[in-house]
Amino acid sequence: MPFPFLLVVALLFSLPVRAEPIDSIAAVVNNEAITCYQVEQDTTDLLMQLRQSDSTFLPSTEALNQRSLDARIVKALQLQQARKLELKISKDELNNAIENVADRNNLLPDQLKDALEQQGVNFQRFKDNLHDQLLISKLINIAVRSKLQISEEAIEEYYRKYVAVPKARREVQLGQIFLSLPAEPSPELLARVRNKARSIRQQLVSGKDFTQLVAIYSESPDRQQQGVMGWFTAGAITQRFAPALELPVNAVTQPIRSPSGFHILKVLNERWKQPEAVGESYDEAHARHILLRIPASADEATRAKIRQRAEGIASDMKDVSDEVFATRAKEISQGPSASRGGDLGWFKKGSMVPEFEKVVFSMQPGQTSGVVKTKFGLHIIRLIARRHVDPNSLQANRDKISQILSNVEMQEQLPRWIASLRADADIQYRSCPNSNATLARLQASAGAQETLPSTALNTELKAALRRWQQAWSSRDIDAYLASYSSHFNPGKRFASLAAWKDARRRAIASKKQIHIATSNIKISHLDQGHARIEFSQHYEADGLARNDTKLLLMEKDESGWKITREMTAVPAD
């Protein structure tokens, strides 16, 4: 994901779940109702995001409501399409995704729930949103990405320009605000959207916050990552966006017209990417297999029976063609590659378990093995081909280049696909009674709560951050540790808070000098007693220098603001 703090991916800002009342309808999408309550809930979330970013700019009630309704419609269309294709997200897939979010934030899965709730995020709503995102991602891979065709000529051209002669290259991190258009817009609609895009760009140029305008206006899926598209180099972005790669950091493009709408790109950051070190050449094999699993509970008689069956299959497959082997694998193999005729693709030494690999690399192309036993079961292997690979060759880089070019094509095709879903849908708009009054109340409440209290709290929080920074820089270990709460969560690397404190004492004491500088400080209030601080940190110690993006979760007790969680951002590569 291209958003540094994954704790807020897939959820935006989640409020406590309330029982949904009997409600009027905001829109009907292919006979599926979107209720006014859902739109109000999303709009409240959006308003809370703007409050948390200390926004001084609040859009009109109509703009907030329309933004929330449009997002609901697109999500409904995608989930409907997923149901048509009978796509599912298994319990294991969801649990693995939750574990990945936890792991990338140095948390155990059980700790993730507490960390989310400290940020005001309802865990069940987080799971529901994550489930829907996984389902939509699976749908996009099947409905859009799988249909892309990358030509051999395009791969070869990319290799010649950007890979064959390794050199340092500038990478820029881009964000976008996207306004969609139908396939054949009327002149009036085209003019209206173009003028809207120009107005948004002018707001950006005059200093309005990019992430706020993304939340309000953008209709791209990357809106949920604050509009961040990712890091790009020349050749890895669609040609119409390429001029953005030449702009300095914080510069904004003119609105760029594409078949699906208008894009406003902003250069968020830059870095120089050094060429990867070229390793030694290696051998690869392309093989199929038929796998028979042996249940852990199987007795000796059952194991012998499965072995006998495997030996019979190996004998039958000994002299058959690759096509016949693939057909048989589809019929009887019990491995995940069965649907592909047992095809494992190309792999090099070290990619497979030793017993499997030893046999594969001793075979000749077209040869079928006997029965090979591994921890996964019993295998009958067919070697399709072998090759010797130069890691800097076109052959070695073909898959990676194909993936890059596929991502470039997705920049064009994904918005078109979403536009086609809308064009083919039956969308009936209704009206929500009292929605303007509800939003007016929320906005008034936001204004009332964000005046003097937020100014005073910000001053307190910045002072707490400054004390922490100065104590660390001066190697005052007691003052440094005093910045942390008695229930600070050090993460899964440490057995206890005491163990973490001992580790920090040793680490700080071992340095002759430390210098900490902070910048780009952004404070978000969760409530009167809880907040989070995001900032850029420059660290220097004994000749080592590093730049990080940090997040501190803060809690106020009788002695002031204390740190309850400390996280370093995962690089958005």
C-alpha positions in Angstrom: 0.0 0.0 0.0 1.2 3.5 -0.8 0.0 5.0 2.5 2.5 4.9 5.3 0.4 4.2 8.3 -1.5 1.0 7.5 -3.7 1.3 10.6 -5.9 3.7 8.8 -5.9 2.0 5.4 -9.2 0.4 4.4 -11.2 2.4 6.9 -10.7 6.1 6.4 -11.9 7.2 9.9 -14.3 4.9 11.6 -16.8 5.9 14.2 -18.5 3.5 16.7 -21.1 1.3 15.0 -24.6 2.3 15.7 -27.8 0.4 15.1 -29.1 1.5 11.7 -32.7 2.9 12.0 -35.4 2.5 9.5 -34.3 5.0 6.9 -35.2 6.8 3.8 -33.3 6.0 0.6 -30.6 8.2 -1.0 -30.2 6.2 -4.2 -31.1 2.8 -5.8 -28.2 1.1 -7.6 -29.4 -1.9 -9.7 -32.3 -2.5 -7.3 -30.0 -2.2 -4.2 -30.8 0.7 -1.9 -28.2 3.1 -0.4 -29.8 4.6 2.6 -29.6 8.2 3.8 -28.2 6.9 7.1 -25.2 5.3 5.2 -24.6 8.6 3.4 -24.9 10.6 6.6 -22.5 8.2 8.3 -19.9 8.5 5.5 -20.3 12.2 5.4 -19.7 12.4 9.2 -16.6 10.3 8.8 -15.4 12.7 6.0 -16.0 15.7 8.1 -14.1 14.1 11.0 -11.2 13.5 8.7 -11.1 17.2 7.8 -11.3 18.1 11.5 -8.4 15.8 12.3 -6.3 17.4 9.7 -6.9 20.8 11.3 -8.7 22.0 8.1 -9.8 25.6 8.0 -11.7 24.8 4.8 -15.0 23.1 5.0 -16.9 22.5 1.7 -20.6 23.0 1.3 -23.1 20.5 2.7 -24.1 19.5 -0.8 -20.5 18.8 -1.8 -19.9 16.5 1.2 -23.1 14.6 0.7 -22.5 14.2 -3.0 -19.0 13.0 -2.4 -20.2 10.4 0.1 -23.0 9.2 -2.2 -20.8 8.9 -5.2 -18.3 6.7 -3.3 -21.1 4.5 -2.0 -22.4 4.0 -5.5 -19.0 3.0 -6.9 -18.4 0.6 -4.1 -21.9 -0.9 -4.5 -21.3 -1.5 -8.2 -18.0 -3.2 -7.6 -19.4 -5.5 -4.8 -22.4 -6.3 -7.1 -20.0 -7.3 -9.8 -18.0 -9.5 -7.4 -21.2 -11.3 -6.4 -22.1 -11.9 -10.1 -18.7 -13.6 -10.5 -19.3 -15.5 -7.2 -16.1 -14.2 -5.7 -15.4 -14.8 -2.1 -12.9 -13.8 0.6 -12.2 -16.8 2.8 -11.8 -16.5 6.6 -8.1 -17.4 6.1 -7.6 -14.6 3.5 -9.1 -12.0 5.8 -7.1 -13.2 8.8 -3.9 -13.2 6.8 -4.7 -9.6 5.7 -5.3 -8.6 9.3 -2.0 -10.3 10.3 -0.2 -8.4 7.6 -1.5 -5.1 8.8 -0.5 -6.0 12.3 2.9 -7.3 11.3 3.8 -4.2 9.2 3.0 -2.0 12.3 5.1 -4.2 14.6 2.0 -5.5 16.4 0.5 -8.9 17.2 -3.0 -9.4 15.8 -4.5 -9.1 19.3 -2.7 -5.8 19.8 -4.0 -4.4 16.5 -7.5 -4.2 17.9 -6.3 -2.1 20.9 -4.2 0.1 18.6 -7.1 0.8 16.3 -9.5 1.6 19.2 -6.9 4.0 20.6 -7.3 5.8 17.3 -11.1 5.8 17.6 -11.5 3.0 15.0 -14.2 0.3 15.5 -12.5 -3.0 14.9 -15.5 -4.8 13.4 -16.0 -1.9 10.9 -12.3 -2.1 10.1 -12.7 -5.8 9.4 -15.8 -5.2 7.2 -14.0 -2.5 5.2 -10.9 -4.6 4.8 -13.0 -7.6 3.6 -14.7 -5.4 1.0 -11.3 -4.0 -0.2 -9.9 -7.5 -0.6 -13.0 -8.5 -2.5 -12.8 -5.5 -4.8 -9.1 -6.0 -5.3 -9.7 -9.6 -6.3 -12.5 -8.4 -8.7 -10.2 -5.8 -10.3 -7.5 -8.5 -10.9 -10.0 -10.7 -12.7 -12.1 -8.1 -14.5 -9.3 -5.7 -15.5 -5.7 -6.8 -14.9 -6.1 -10.3 -16.2 -7.3 -8.9 -19.6 -4.3 -6.7 -20.2 -1.9 -7.8 -23.0 1.6 -6.5 -22.8 3.5 -7.0 -26.1 6.9 -8.4 -26.4 8.0 -5.3 -28.3 7.0 -3.1 -25.3 8.9 -5.3 -22.9 12.0 -5.2 -25.1 11.8 -1.4 -25.5 11.5 -0.9 -21.8 14.5 -3.2 -21.2 16.7 -1.3 -23.8 15.8 2.2 -22.3 15.8 1.5 -18.5 17.4 -1.8 -17.6 20.2 -2.8 -20.1 22.5 0.0 -18.8 21.9 0.3 -15.1 22.2 3.9 -13.6 20.7 6.0 -10.9 17.2 7.3 -11.7 15.0 9.9 -10.1 11.8 8.6 -8.6 8.9 10.8 -7.7 5.9 10.1 -5.4 2.7 11.2 -7.1 -0.7 11.9 -5.8 -3.8 12.7 -7.9 -7.3 14.1 -7.8 -9.4 12.5 -10.4 -12.8 13.7 -11.8 -14.5 11.1 -13.9 -16.4 11.5 -17.2 -18.6 9.1 -19.1 -17.4 7.6 -22.4 -19.1 10.2 -24.5 -19.8 13.3 -22.4 -22.0 16.1 -23.7 -20.1 19.4 -24.4 -21.9 20.9 -21.4 -20.8 18.2 -19.1 -17.2 18.2 -20.4 -17.0 22.0 -19.9 -18.4 21.8 -16.4 -16.0 19.1 -15.3 -13.0 20.8 -16.9 -13.9 24.1 -15.1 -14.2 22.1 -11.8 -10.7 20.6 -12.4 -9.3 24.1 -13.1 -10.9 25.4 -9.9 -9.5 22.6 -7.8 -6.0 23.2 -9.2 -6.3 26.8 -8.4 -7.2 26.0 -4.8 -4.1 23.8 -4.6 -1.9 26.5 -6.1 -3.3 29.0 -3.6 -2.3 26.7 -0.7 -5.3 24.5 0.0 -4.4 21.1 1.5 -4.0 18.4 -1.1 -5.3 15.5 1.1 -8.4 17.5 2.0 -9.2 18.2 -1.6 -8.6 14.5 -2.4 -11.1 13.5 0.3 -13.7 16.0 -1.0 -13.4 15.7 -4.8 -11.3 12.7 -6.0 -13.2 9.8 -7.6 -10.2 7.4 -7.9 -9.7 4.3 -5.8 -6.5 5.7 -4.4 -8.6 8.3 -2.6 -8.5 5.9 0.3 -4.8 6.4 0.4 -5.1 10.2 0.5 -4.7 10.2 -3.3 -1.2 8.7 -3.2 -0.6 6.8 -6.5 2.9 5.5 -5.6 6.5 6.0 -6.7 7.2 6.3 -10.4 10.2 6.6 -12.7 10.4 7.3 -16.4 8.8 4.5 -18.4 6.7 3.3 -15.4 3.9 5.7 -15.9 1.4 6.3 -18.7 2.7 8.7 -21.3 0.0 11.4 -20.6 1.3 11.6 -17.0 5.0 11.5 -17.9 5.5 15.4 -17.7 4.7 15.2 -14.0 8.0 13.3 -13.5 10.0 16.5 -14.5 8.3 18.7 -11.9 9.8 19.7 -8.5 8.4 18.5 -5.2 5.0 20.2 -4.4 4.4 21.2 -8.0 1.0 20.6 -9.5 0.1 19.8 -13.1 -2.5 21.4 -15.2 -5.7 19.2 -15.4 -4.8 16.2 -17.7 -7.5 14.9 -19.9 -7.8 11.1 -20.3 -10.6 9.0 -21.8 -12.1 8.5 -18.4 -11.8 12.1 -17.0 -9.5 14.8 -15.7 -6.4 14.2 -13.5 -4.6 16.7 -11.4 -1.2 15.3 -10.3 1.0 16.6 -7.5 4.6 15.7 -6.9 4.6 14.7 -3.2 8.3 13.6 -2.8 11.4 12.5 -4.7 14.4 10.2 -4.2 17.2 8.7 -6.3 17.0 5.0 -6.9 20.3 3.4 -7.3 20.7 0.4 -9.7 20.3 -3.0 -8.1 23.5 -4.9 -7.7 23.7 -7.6 -10.4 24.3 -11.1 -9.0 25.8 -14.2 -10.5 24.0 -16.1 -13.2 21.9 -19.0 -12.2 19.9 -22.0 -13.6 16.1 -22.1 -13.7 13.6 -24.9 -14.3 10.1 -24.9 -15.6 8.1 -27.9 -14.3 4.7 -29.4 -13.7 3.7 -31.8 -10.9 0.9 -34.0 -9.7 0.6 -33.9 -5.9 -1.1 -36.5 -3.7 -1.4 -35.4 -0.1 -1.0 -37.7 2.9 -3.3 -36.8 5.8 -1.5 -36.4 9.1 -3.9 -38.8 10.7 -3.4 -41.5 8.1 -2.4 -44.9 9.4 0.3 -47.1 7.7 -2.2 -48.9 5.6 -3.6 -45.7 4.2 -0.1 -44.3 3.6 0.9 -47.4 1.7 -2.3 -47.2 -0.4 -1.6 -43.6 -1.4 2.0 -44.5 -2.2 0.9 -47.3 -4.4 -1.5 -45.0 -6.2 1.3 -42.4 -6.8 3.6 -45.1 -8.2 0.8 -46.2 -10.6 0.4 -42.6 -11.8 4.1 -42.1 -12.2 4.3 -45.3 -14.4 1.3 -44.1 -16.5 2.8 -40.7 -17.0 6.3 -41.8 -17.9 6.2 -41.5 -21.7 3.2 -39.2 -22.2 3.2 -35.8 -23.8 3.2 -32.6 -21.8 -0.5 -32.0 -22.8 -1.6 -35.4 -21.4 0.4 -34.8 -18.2 -1.3 -31.4 -17.8 -4.8 -32.8 -18.3 -4.1 -35.6 -15.7 -2.8 -33.0 -13.2 -6.0 -31.0 -13.6 -8.0 -34.1 -12.8 -6.2 -35.6 -9.8 -3.5 -33.3 -8.4 -4.3 -32.0 -4.9 -2.1 -29.0 -5.0 -3.0 -25.3 -5.7 -1.4 -25.6 -9.2 -3.9 -28.2 -10.3 -6.1 -25.7 -12.1 -3.1 -24.8 -14.2 -2.3 -28.4 -15.1 0.2 -28.6 -12.3 2.3 -25.8 -13.9 4.8 -24.3 -11.4 6.2 -21.8 -13.8 9.9 -20.9 -13.9 11.9 -21.2 -10.6 15.5 -21.2 -9.6 17.4 -23.2 -7.0 16.4 -22.4 -3.5 12.8 -21.7 -4.4 11.5 -25.3 -3.7 12.0 -27.8 -0.8 15.3 -29.6 -1.2 13.9 -33.1 -2.0 11.8 -31.6 -4.9 14.6 -29.4 -6.2 17.2 -32.1 -6.2 15.1 -34.3 -8.5 14.1 -31.4 -10.8 17.6 -30.2 -11.5 18.8 -33.7 -12.2 16.2 -34.3 -15.0 16.2 -33.6 -18.7 13.4 -31.6 -20.4 10.5 -33.9 -21.3 11.4 -36.4 -18.6 8.9 -37.5 -15.9 10.1 -38.5 -12.4 9.2 -41.3 -10.2 7.5 -40.7 -6.8 9.2 -37.8 -4.8 8.2 -37.4 -1.2 8.3 -34.0 0.6 6.6 -32.5 3.6 3.7 -31.6 1.3 3.0 -35.2 0.1 3.9 -37.3 -2.9 4.9 -35.7 -6.2 5.2 -36.9 -9.8 7.2 -34.2 -11.6 7.6 -33.4 -15.3 10.4 -31.1 -16.4 9.2 -28.9 -19.3 12.4 -26.9 -19.8 15.6 -25.6 -18.2 17.6 -22.4 -18.9 20.7 -20.6 -17.7 19.9 -17.0 -16.7 22.0 -13.8 -16.7 20.4 -11.7 -14.0 20.8 -8.5 -16.1 19.4 -10.1 -19.2 16.0 -9.4 -20.8 15.0 -13.0 -20.0 15.7 -12.5 -16.2 13.8 -9.2 -16.1 10.9 -10.0 -18.4 8.4 -10.8 -15.6 9.3 -7.7 -13.6 9.1 -5.5 -16.7 5.8 -7.0 -17.7 4.4 -6.2 -14.2 5.6 -2.6 -14.5 4.0 -2.2 -17.9 0.8 -3.9 -16.6 0.6 -1.3 -13.8 1.0 1.5 -16.4 -1.8 0.1 -18.4 -4.0 -0.2 -15.2 -3.6 3.6 -14.8 -5.7 3.9 -18.0 -8.0 0.9 -17.8 -9.1 1.0 -14.2 -10.9 4.4 -14.4 -12.4 3.3 -17.7 -13.7 0.1 -16.1 -15.3 2.0 -13.2 -16.9 4.4 -15.7 -18.3 1.5 -17.6 -19.9 0.0 -14.5 -21.6 3.3 -13.9 -22.7 3.7 -17.5 -24.3 0.2 -17.5 -26.0 0.6 -14.2 -29.5 1.6 -13.4 -29.0 4.4 -10.8 -32.0 6.2 -9.4 -31.3 9.2 -7.2 -33.7 10.1 -4.3 -33.5 12.8 -1.7 -32.7 12.7 2.0 -34.9 14.7 4.3 -33.1 16.9 6.8 -29.6 16.0 5.5 -28.7 19.7 5.2 -29.8 20.3 8.8 -27.8 17.3 9.9 -24.6 18.5 8.2 -25.1 22.0 9.4 -25.3 20.7 13.0 -22.1 18.6 12.5 -20.2 21.5 10.9 -21.4 23.9 13.7 -20.3 21.3 16.3 -16.9 20.9 14.5 -16.4 24.6 14.6 -17.4 24.9 18.2 -15.1 22.1 19.3 -12.1 23.1 17.2 -11.6 26.7 18.4 -9.7 27.4 21.6 -9.5 23.8 23.0 -7.6 22.6 19.9 -5.2 25.5 20.1 -4.4 24.8 23.7 -4.1 21.1 23.2 -1.8 21.6 20.2 0.5 23.7 22.3 0.6 21.1 25.0 1.3 18.3 22.5 4.0 20.2 20.8 5.7 20.9 24.1 5.5 17.2 25.0 7.1 16.3 21.6 9.8 18.9 22.2 10.7 17.5 25.7 10.9 14.0 24.2 13.1 15.2 21.4 15.4 17.3 23.6 15.8 14.5 26.2 16.8 12.0 23.4 19.2 14.5 21.8 20.9 15.3 25.2 21.0 11.6 26.1 19.0 12.3 29.3 17.7 8.8 29.6 15.4 9.3 32.6 13.8 12.4 31.0 13.4 10.5 27.8 11.7 7.5 29.4 9.5 9.8 31.4 7.9 10.8 28.1 6.4 7.4 27.8 3.2 6.2 29.5 3.3 3.5 32.2 1.2 1.4 29.8 3.3 2.1 26.7 3.1 -0.8 24.2 6.6 -1.6 23.0 5.4 -4.1 20.4 6.0 -7.8 20.0 9.8 -7.5 19.9 10.0 -7.1 23.6 8.7 -9.4 26.3 7.7 -6.5 28.6 7.9 -2.7 29.1 10.9 -3.2 31.4 12.7 -5.1 28.7 12.1 -2.3 26.3 13.3 0.3 28.8 16.5 -1.7 29.4 17.1 -1.9 25.6 16.6 1.8 25.2 18.9 2.7 28.1 21.7 0.6 26.5 21.1 1.9 23.0 21.2 5.6 24.1 24.1 5.2 26.5 26.2 3.5 23.8 26.1 6.7 21.6 28.7 9.5 22.0 26.3 12.0 20.5 22.7 12.1 19.3 20.9 14.8 17.3 17.1 14.6 16.7 15.2 17.1 14.5 11.5 17.1 13.8 9.5 18.8 11.1 6.2 18.6 9.2 4.3 18.1 12.5 0.7 17.1 12.1 -1.5 16.7 15.2 -4.9 14.9 15.2 -7.3 15.0 18.1 -9.1 11.7 18.9 -10.8 13.2 21.9 -9.8 15.5 24.8 -7.5 12.8 26.3 -6.1 11.1 23.2 -4.3 12.4 20.2 -1.7 11.3 17.6 1.3 13.2 16.2 2.7 12.5 12.8 6.0 14.1 11.9 9.3 13.8 9.9 12.3 12.8 12.0 15.9 13.3 11.2 18.2 11.2 13.3 22.0 11.4 13.6 24.2 9.4 16.0 27.9 8.7 15.7 28.1 9.2 12.0 24.8 7.4 11.2 22.0 9.6 9.7 18.5 8.5 8.9 15.2 10.1 7.9 11.9 8.5 9.0 8.2 9.3 9.2 7.0 8.7 12.8 3.7 8.4 14.5 3.1 8.8 18.2 -0.1 7.9 19.9 -0.6 10.2 23.0 -2.6 10.0 26.1 -3.1 12.6 28.7 -2.7 11.7 32.4 -2.3 13.7 35.6 1.3 14.6 34.7 0.6 15.6 31.1 0.8 14.0 27.6 2.5 10.6 27.4 3.4 8.3 24.5 1.4 5.1 24.4 2.5 3.8 21.0 5.5 4.7 18.8 5.6 3.7 15.1 7.9 4.2 12.2 6.2 4.4 8.8 6.6 1.5 6.4 8.2 2.8 3.1 5.5 3.1 0.4 7.3 1.2 -2.3 
